[in-house]
Amino acid sequence: MTSERFPQQDPQSGTVVTPDHPDGLLEVLARSIDAVPGVTRREPSVGDFLRTLWTRPRSARAEAADTDGLRVVVEDSTATLTAALWVSGDVPDTALSIARAVTTRVNQVIAAHGLTPGRHNISVREVERSGQQAER
């Protein structure tokens, strides 16, 4: 990894990518996934809920990206993402092609952080039709 590669700006979210900011990876991944056409939202996990029970709110959290529904594990410079997504049924792409686009975007962000992309677990939990999200 060479220092002249950083900082870079993520082309999709406009967020600055730096290899020395550990929270930056998850935040950039969240913004990048949300920017993929067809992704309507990420599904928070039980772990996300439990973290809210023992984590004190920070004022910086209001400015930080919502990272619910994402989990990154970094081992030996390899980053692996687990994500649960809801996708739109009103776009011409299939849920599978949206999940593949998310995987491509995730690999790009991880590589921009100077890490090796691992084997990701991107699951589509539901396909939403227009108006369905407003009913929930």
Secondary structure, DSSP 8 states (H G I E B T S, - for coil): --GGG-SEE-TTT--EE-TT-HHHHHHHHHHHHHTSTTEEEE---HHHHHHHHH----GGGGTS---TTEEEEEETTEEEEEEEEEEESSSSS-HHHHHHHHHHHHHHHHHHTT-EE---EEEEEEEE-TTHHHH-
